[in-house]
Amino acid sequence: MGEHNGIETDLILLIFEESTSKGQNLFDSRKIAKNKESNGTSNGKGRAGGGGEASMSLICEMMFGAIPLAQQGSNTKIHLLRGHEQILISKVFGLRFNPVLSTPSSNNVDIIGSYKGESHHSTERWKVSSSTLMHSLQMIRKTFGIGLLFSKSNSLLSKWISSHFLLLDYHLRVLMKVVIQQIEETFHQERAALNARSSKSMASPTSLSSLKISLAENEEVIAAVESFTSCLSSLLKRARSPLPMYLLMQMYPTKQKTICEKFFSLLSQSSRLDHLRSNFLLSTALTAILSCHLTWVVSVRNRTEEMDGKWPWLDLVLTSLSNTTHPLCTQLNLLLGNLASSNSKSRTFTRVIVVGKHKETVTSLLQVLSYFIRTCPIFSQQFRGEINEQSIENEEQSLGTARGNTTPPPDTSLNRGASFTKLMMVGLLSKSKDEMNQSFSSDEMDSSFVNSMFCSYCDEYQKDSLLMGLPTFNFISQLSEDLKSLVEGTSLIEGQPNFTQASCLVVDTKDCCCEIYKYQKHQEETVAAKDIYHGLQRERLYPSDYISATICSSLDMIGLGLPPDAAMSYLEDRLAGILSKSLLLGQYFNYKPDINETDEPFLIQMLGIAASDLNLIVTVWKSLSTYFPFIVQ
């Protein structure tokens, strides 16, 4: 895979079945890569690493021996193979089969296999007999493991794995789903063949427990492994973009003046896209982000006396958002524009892509937009601690464990007695009106995950990115597949439900057009086929006069020589004004729920806005009331 961002490593993907003596290897990506090289079709991904690799027996011991498998779900573990300078991520899961083995006097009766997490490999048998039927019913439990081996370990890779653990686990679960399907199909095929043989000669019922499963030439597994490796390769080699502007201000408040100067310089450059000839593209993009990416609501809730304390339910919103046990989950949900708690019926995912041939124009606009896509910074709090001796093996030390149906990001502990890392959230979720009064050193900050989510100008579509720039709009098929999988496929964060809506805002600087593409749960049942484009709903977006005026006024303040932080404070007050007007509109909705188009003139006058602003104000309120139904009360 080569060196990316100072990380040099190769990926090896292994699949094992646990057995009483040693693990049985079902798949080894090195063999696939070797076959491709011999055929002249290698793409260089997943090739074997250098010398000193851990043995298969050691890898199996790490995968199956350290911690018992939970009764349901799967275990994810991270292991440091110190003697070999390698890192292993293992995902262990159990399958339970309920097959029927027919004897010569029996008719074929099939009990469809099902799987649940199991903690041991065992076989149980029951016999059912009658004058016309005799079956040997076996309950077979098997344990399998997927191992991702990083061939070369260093501190950068360890930190990268820790900060990207949620995404790594997501891609492992996507791969695991395919592996489970193929194991079950292979098992049923082998069982059918065994039944066919047993009809000719009496076969021992115990034969089922020793069925041999191989995935080495399974095309579905090979394709899934290649997709998995490609995703990880993209994450590892992704160029580090500048941190989002708002996050920078949260992390380094003592540098606020410099950051504000930089922001307004970029805003001034991007304002060239904010005139009639360009369809007020900048204002349109900001209007769209503020409509569908509502994390900004949390950050401006107490900016004015009018707001402060008037809406106590906003603090309940904060409580539902905060996950101090697993702050990376909170950070990711905020990055996604998802304000809903894990038990909410409405969960949304939002991605932003800026398209254009002029790299400087796209890059400037990306950095401006990043100020309005907000999340909380995380810093690492170091403290001394002892490692549980039971978790230490001869060649391995567990970096972290996720058990059952939840996947917390792992605490890192590379050496005995070393400093543990505790991830803490600061800034955005604070109830204080003021910014943080403490800056953290770069060693204390854990921002590489956000760096990966916010791409700069890329040559090709990035599957896991939330904000990116691309030269042309040629990715609609990939986008459609990704948005649909986020709603109907594997849950992005284990233990949390799927998104009910996944959307992407596309800002096209060439055609000066801003559109939103979205996929909703049960879309086929609620949306007419004529309104579907490549499997997605598509809507053209338009600017708000309020946003356009805010941009102009902010830049005028800079032009008049006012301090940049004063202009930034004005900008934040204007955002708070949007929230205040939305909440006021919500009160009117509660008073008159049967509102219609004839009420628009009155609403525009009551709120003191232009007709072009109403959609933004209404959308913010509707989104908040959908996320948090109790505010309608």
LUMDRENLUM-987508 format. One line per field, with one value per residue (C-alpha): residue number from 1; x, y, z. Coordinates in steps of 0.2 Angstrom, whole numbers, plus 5000, padded with zeros to 4 digits. Example, Ala and Ser with C-alpha at 12.3 -4.5 7.8 and 13.67 -1.06 7.14 Angstrom:
num = [1 2] .
x = [5062 5068] .
y = [4978 4995] .
z = [5039 5036] .
***
This chain:
num = [1 2 3 4 5 6 7 8 9 10 11 12 13 14 15 16 17 18 19 20 21 22 23 24 25 26 27 28 29 30 31 32 33 34 35 36 37 38 39 40 41 42 43 44 45 46 47 48 49 50 51 52 53 54 55 56 57 58 59 60 61 62 63 64 65 66 67 68 69 70 71 72 73 74 75 76 77 78 79 80 81 82 83 84 85 86 87 88 89 90 91 92 93 94 95 96 97 98 99 100 101 102 103 104 105 106 107 108 109 110 111 112 113 114 115 116 117 118 119 120 121 122 123 124 125 126 127 128 129 130 131 132 133 134 135 136 137 138 139 140 141 142 143 144 145 146 147 148 149 150 151 152 153 154 155 156 157 158 159 160 161 162 163 164 165 166 167 168 169 170 171 172 173 174 175 176 177 178 179 180 181 182 183 184 185 186 187 188 189 190 191 192 193 194 195 196 197 198 199 200 201 202 203 204 205 206 207 208 209 210 211 212 213 214 215 216 217 218 219 220 221 222 223 224 225 226 227 228 229 230 231 232 233 234 235 236 237 238 239 240 241 242 243 244 245 246 247 248 249 250 251 252 253 254 255 256 257 258 259 260 261 262 263 264 265 266 267 268 269 270 271 272 273 274 275 276 277 278 279 280 281 282 283 284 285 286 287 288 289 290 291 292 293 294 295 296 297 298 299 300 301 302 303 304 305 306 307 308 309 310 311 312 313 314 315 316 317 318 319 320 321 322 323 324 325 326 327 328 329 330 331 332 333 334 335 336 337 338 339 340 341 342 343 344 345 346 347 348 349 350 351 352 353 354 355 356 357 358 359 360 361 362 363 364 365 366 367 368 369 370 371 372 373 374 375 376 377 378 379 380 381 382 383 384 385 386 387 388 389 390 391 392 393 394 395 396 397 398 399 400 401 402 403 404 405 406 407 408 409 410 411 412 413 414 415 416 417 418 419 420 421 422 423 424 425 426 427 428 429 430 431 432 433 434 435 436 437 438 439 440 441 442 443 444 445 446 447 448 449 450 451 452 453 454 455 456 457 458 459 460 461 462 463 464 465 466 467 468 469 470 471 472 473 474 475 476 477 478 479 480 481 482 483 484 485 486 487 488 489 490 491 492 493 494 495 496 497 498 499 500 501 502 503 504 505 506 507 508 509 510 511 512 513 514 515 516 517 518 519 520 521 522 523 524 525 526 527 528 529 530 531 532 533 534 535 536 537 538 539 540 541 542 543 544 545 546 547 548 549 550 551 552 553 554 555 556 557 558 559 560 561 562 563 564 565 566 567 568 569 570 571 572 573 574 575 576 577 578 579 580 581 582 583 584 585 586 587 588 589 590 591 592 593 594 595 596 597 598 599 600 601 602 603 604 605 606 607 608 609 610 611 612 613 614 615 616 617 618 619 620 621 622 623 624 625 626 627 628 629 630 631 632 633] .
x = [5000 5015 5017 5002 5003 5018 5010 5019 5010 5002 4985 4983 4965 4962 4947 4948 4936 4940 4944 4949 4967 4971 4961 4957 4962 4947 4954 4971 4972 4990 4986 4973 4986 4999 4987 4983 5002 5005 4991 4997 4982 4988 4983 4996 4982 4983 5000 5010 5021 5040 5048 5045 5026 5017 5013 4995 4994 4998 4985 4972 4977 4975 4958 4950 4959 4959 4941 4926 4913 4897 4881 4875 4884 4902 4918 4931 4948 4964 4981 4998 5010 5025 5038 5033 5029 5012 4994 4980 4961 4950 4932 4925 4907 4898 4886 4873 4866 4851 4853 4844 4855 4844 4847 4842 4825 4820 4812 4821 4815 4825 4826 4833 4849 4850 4864 4867 4883 4889 4904 4909 4911 4900 4889 4872 4861 4844 4835 4817 4810 4794 4788 4791 4804 4821 4832 4847 4845 4861 4864 4881 4889 4905 4915 4924 4935 4940 4958 4965 4984 4994 5011 5021 5017 5022 5015 5006 4997 4992 4985 4976 4968 4962 4954 4947 4940 4922 4925 4936 4923 4909 4919 4923 4904 4900 4913 4907 4889 4895 4906 4892 4880 4894 4898 4879 4877 4893 4887 4870 4878 4890 4875 4865 4880 4882 4864 4865 4879 4871 4856 4867 4877 4873 4883 4887 4877 4893 4900 4891 4902 4917 4911 4925 4922 4933 4931 4947 4939 4923 4920 4908 4920 4935 4925 4920 4938 4944 4931 4935 4954 4950 4941 4955 4968 4958 4957 4975 4982 4969 4978 4975 4964 4965 4954 4936 4936 4924 4933 4950 4942 4936 4953 4963 4953 4969 4972 4954 4959 4971 4958 4944 4955 4958 4940 4935 4949 4942 4924 4929 4936 4921 4909 4914 4901 4888 4880 4866 4877 4882 4864 4870 4879 4888 4872 4863 4875 4875 4856 4856 4869 4860 4844 4849 4865 4858 4873 4875 4859 4868 4882 4871 4857 4863 4870 4857 4847 4831 4837 4846 4835 4820 4820 4825 4822 4838 4847 4838 4844 4862 4859 4853 4868 4881 4890 4904 4908 4911 4914 4920 4902 4895 4908 4904 4885 4888 4899 4885 4872 4863 4856 4845 4849 4851 4833 4826 4814 4822 4841 4849 4866 4872 4887 4893 4902 4909 4912 4923 4938 4946 4955 4958 4939 4933 4946 4941 4923 4926 4935 4921 4907 4917 4914 4895 4897 4901 4906 4915 4934 4941 4957 4967 4968 4984 4985 4995 4987 4991 4985 4975 4987 4973 4973 4992 4998 5016 5016 5001 4993 4975 4973 4954 4939 4921 4909 4891 4881 4890 4907 4916 4932 4946 4957 4975 4988 5003 5015 5014 5011 5010 4999 4981 4972 4955 4945 4935 4924 4925 4918 4903 4892 4897 4883 4894 4891 4910 4923 4935 4948 4961 4971 4977 4994 4994 4999 4983 4971 4964 4959 4965 4947 4940 4954 4949 4931 4934 4943 4950 4951 4951 4954 4940 4925 4929 4916 4919 4921 4908 4915 4925 4929 4929 4933 4917 4900 4903 4899 4880 4880 4892 4883 4866 4874 4881 4866 4855 4867 4867 4848 4845 4862 4874 4872 4886 4888 4885 4872 4863 4849 4851 4848 4830 4837 4854 4857 4871 4872 4881 4887 4892 4903 4904 4885 4882 4869 4865 4855 4852 4851 4843 4837 4823 4817 4803 4806 4798 4782 4781 4789 4783 4794 4795 4803 4817 4834 4847 4837 4838 4826 4833 4829 4835 4839 4838 4846 4839 4840 4844 4860 4865 4863 4873 4888 4888 4886 4900 4912 4907 4912 4929 4931 4927 4941 4932 4941 4938 4932 4919 4913 4912 4902 4890 4889 4885 4872 4864 4864 4856 4842 4838 4835 4825 4814 4812 4807 4794 4787 4785 4775 4763 4762 4757 4744 4738 4742 4732 4743 4742 4749 4737 4746 4763 4761 4757 4771 4783 4778 4778 4795 4802 4809 4809 4799 4815 4819 4803 4809 4825 4815 4802 4814 4824 4809 4802 4819 4820 4802 4805 4821 4814 4795 4793 4797 4780 4772] .
y = [5000 5011 5027 5038 5053 5046 5029 5014 4998 4984 4976 4957 4951 4934 4923 4909 4896 4891 4873 4863 4862 4877 4889 4883 4897 4900 4915 4924 4940 4937 4922 4932 4946 4933 4925 4942 4946 4930 4934 4952 4960 4966 4983 4982 4982 4969 4962 4953 4963 4961 4948 4944 4942 4934 4915 4909 4900 4916 4926 4913 4914 4932 4931 4917 4916 4933 4937 4925 4929 4937 4927 4938 4950 4950 4955 4968 4968 4977 4968 4975 4961 4968 4955 4957 4976 4973 4977 4965 4970 4955 4953 4937 4931 4915 4906 4893 4880 4870 4857 4840 4826 4813 4794 4782 4779 4797 4810 4827 4840 4856 4867 4884 4888 4904 4912 4919 4924 4909 4907 4889 4877 4862 4849 4843 4829 4824 4809 4809 4792 4785 4771 4782 4795 4795 4811 4815 4833 4842 4859 4865 4880 4887 4902 4912 4927 4941 4947 4963 4963 4979 4973 4988 4996 5013 5026 5036 5020 5016 5034 5033 5016 5023 5039 5030 5015 5018 5018 5003 4994 4999 4992 4976 4974 4977 4963 4952 4952 4946 4933 4926 4925 4915 4904 4899 4896 4885 4875 4872 4866 4854 4848 4844 4835 4825 4821 4815 4803 4797 4791 4779 4773 4776 4791 4795 4810 4817 4820 4837 4844 4841 4849 4859 4877 4886 4904 4906 4906 4913 4927 4937 4936 4941 4956 4961 4960 4971 4984 4984 4985 4999 5009 5008 5012 5028 5032 5030 5039 5053 5070 5079 5095 5110 5108 5115 5134 5133 5118 5128 5142 5130 5122 5138 5152 5162 5163 5168 5185 5176 5163 5176 5185 5170 5166 5183 5182 5166 5173 5188 5176 5166 5181 5182 5168 5178 5189 5188 5180 5166 5163 5169 5152 5156 5162 5147 5135 5143 5143 5124 5120 5130 5121 5103 5103 5109 5107 5126 5127 5120 5133 5149 5144 5157 5171 5184 5188 5185 5167 5164 5153 5155 5138 5126 5111 5115 5109 5093 5092 5094 5080 5068 5073 5071 5054 5057 5038 5037 5055 5050 5044 5061 5069 5059 5061 5080 5079 5070 5084 5071 5079 5065 5053 5034 5031 5044 5040 5053 5051 5060 5060 5075 5076 5091 5091 5106 5103 5114 5114 5129 5121 5137 5143 5126 5125 5142 5138 5122 5131 5144 5130 5120 5135 5130 5111 5110 5097 5096 5095 5081 5081 5067 5068 5058 5049 5034 5018 4999 4987 4972 4957 4945 4955 4953 4937 4933 4942 4953 4967 4972 4991 4990 4979 4981 4968 4963 4975 4991 4997 5010 5018 5009 5017 5016 5008 5003 4998 4991 5006 5018 5033 5029 5041 5047 5056 5071 5083 5102 5117 5115 5107 5119 5129 5144 5159 5162 5152 5141 5150 5136 5131 5113 5108 5098 5082 5084 5086 5071 5078 5066 5058 5075 5078 5062 5067 5084 5082 5096 5095 5077 5068 5056 5053 5048 5036 5041 5059 5072 5087 5086 5095 5086 5093 5085 5079 5061 5051 5050 5031 5030 5043 5034 5018 5026 5035 5020 5009 5022 5020 5002 4993 4991 5003 5016 5016 4999 4999 5014 5013 5017 5034 5038 5050 5052 5067 5076 5094 5097 5114 5116 5131 5128 5128 5139 5127 5120 5104 5092 5073 5062 5044 5041 5026 5018 5030 5019 5019 5038 5046 5045 5036 5052 5062 5049 5052 5038 5031 5048 5063 5078 5096 5113 5125 5144 5158 5167 5186 5185 5175 5186 5201 5193 5190 5207 5216 5205 5209 5228 5228 5221 5234 5248 5242 5233 5219 5202 5195 5209 5204 5186 5190 5199 5184 5172 5184 5183 5164 5165 5176 5162 5150 5164 5167 5148 5145 5160 5152 5136 5144 5150 5133 5126 5140 5137 5119 5120 5134 5136 5147 5161 5164 5167 5186 5187 5176 5186 5202 5194 5187 5203 5193 5192 5179 5170 5168 5158 5142 5142 5147 5134 5120 5124 5122 5107 5098 5102 5097 5081 5077 5082 5080 5086 5104 5104 5103] .
z = [5000 5002 5013 5016 5028 5036 5038 5029 5030 5019 5023 5025 5026 5034 5038 5051 5058 5076 5079 5095 5089 5079 5067 5050 5037 5025 5016 5014 5004 5000 4990 4980 4977 4972 4959 4952 4951 4941 4929 4927 4935 4952 4958 4973 4986 5000 4996 5009 5020 5024 5035 5053 5051 5065 5063 5059 5076 5085 5075 5079 5097 5097 5088 5098 5114 5123 5127 5126 5113 5118 5117 5103 5091 5088 5097 5089 5097 5093 5096 5096 5090 5098 5093 5075 5075 5068 5072 5071 5071 5074 5072 5080 5077 5080 5068 5073 5060 5062 5048 5046 5040 5031 5032 5019 5026 5028 5017 5015 5028 5029 5043 5037 5047 5057 5066 5083 5092 5102 5114 5110 5096 5100 5092 5098 5090 5092 5083 5077 5071 5065 5053 5038 5044 5052 5053 5063 5069 5073 5081 5075 5083 5075 5078 5064 5064 5052 5054 5047 5049 5047 5042 5049 5065 5072 5083 5069 5063 5081 5083 5066 5070 5087 5080 5065 5074 5071 5052 5053 5062 5050 5035 5045 5048 5030 5026 5039 5032 5016 5024 5034 5019 5009 5024 5026 5007 5007 5022 5014 4998 5008 5018 5002 4995 5011 5011 4993 4998 5013 5003 4995 5010 5028 5034 5052 5058 5066 5048 5048 5062 5051 5035 5027 5022 5010 5004 4995 4978 4983 4971 4982 4997 4985 4979 4996 5002 4988 4991 5010 5006 4993 5007 5019 5006 5002 5021 5024 5008 5010 5010 5026 5023 5034 5050 5048 5052 5067 5075 5073 5083 5096 5098 5098 5105 5109 5090 5086 5078 5066 5062 5059 5047 5037 5037 5030 5017 5011 5012 5002 4988 4988 4987 4969 4967 4975 4962 4950 4935 4947 4954 4971 4973 4989 4998 4991 4997 5015 5015 5011 5024 5037 5032 5033 5044 5060 5072 5072 5082 5097 5096 5095 5107 5121 5111 5115 5130 5120 5118 5134 5146 5135 5127 5141 5130 5120 5136 5134 5116 5122 5135 5121 5110 5123 5124 5136 5137 5118 5112 5095 5092 5097 5086 5071 5073 5074 5058 5049 5054 5064 5080 5085 5099 5096 5100 5089 5075 5064 5060 5046 5036 5026 5014 5005 4988 4979 4960 4949 4938 4947 4962 4971 4969 4976 4990 4996 4996 5005 5019 5021 5021 5034 5046 5046 5048 5066 5078 5095 5097 5106 5116 5124 5143 5148 5165 5172 5174 5176 5162 5167 5168 5161 5145 5141 5131 5127 5110 5111 5121 5118 5113 5115 5115 5109 5114 5111 5101 5104 5098 5109 5102 5111 5124 5119 5130 5120 5134 5152 5164 5150 5149 5144 5132 5138 5124 5130 5121 5124 5117 5106 5120 5134 5141 5143 5131 5129 5120 5129 5138 5136 5121 5119 5112 5096 5106 5116 5101 5092 5076 5063 5061 5057 5045 5035 5035 5028 5011 5001 4982 4976 4960 4963 4974 4992 4999 5018 5016 5022 5013 4997 4981 4964 4947 4938 4943 4937 4953 4953 4953 4968 4977 4974 4981 4996 5001 4999 5009 5024 5025 5021 5024 5039 5052 5052 5071 5079 5092 5084 5071 5053 5046 5040 5027 5019 5008 4998 4994 4977 4974 4956 4953 4934 4931 4946 4953 4970 4972 4985 4982 4995 4999 5012 5021 5012 4997 4984 4994 4996 4981 4963 4950 4939 4954 4956 4947 4948 4963 4972 4975 4967 4972 4965 4980 4980 4991 5006 5006 5025 5021 5007 5017 5031 5020 5013 5030 5037 5023 5024 5042 5037 5023 5036 5047 5061 5070 5062 5078 5079 5062 5067 5082 5071 5060 5075 5080 5063 5064 5082 5073 5062 5076 5086 5071 5068 5086 5085 5070 5079 5092 5079 5071 5089 5089 5072 5066 5050 5042 5023 5009 5014 5030 5021 5020 5039 5043 5033 5042 5059 5057 5049 5034 5015 5006 5001 5019 5024 5017 5028 5044 5041 5037 5053 5063 5055 5057 5075 5079 5069 5079 5095 5095 5113 5108 5099 5116] .
***
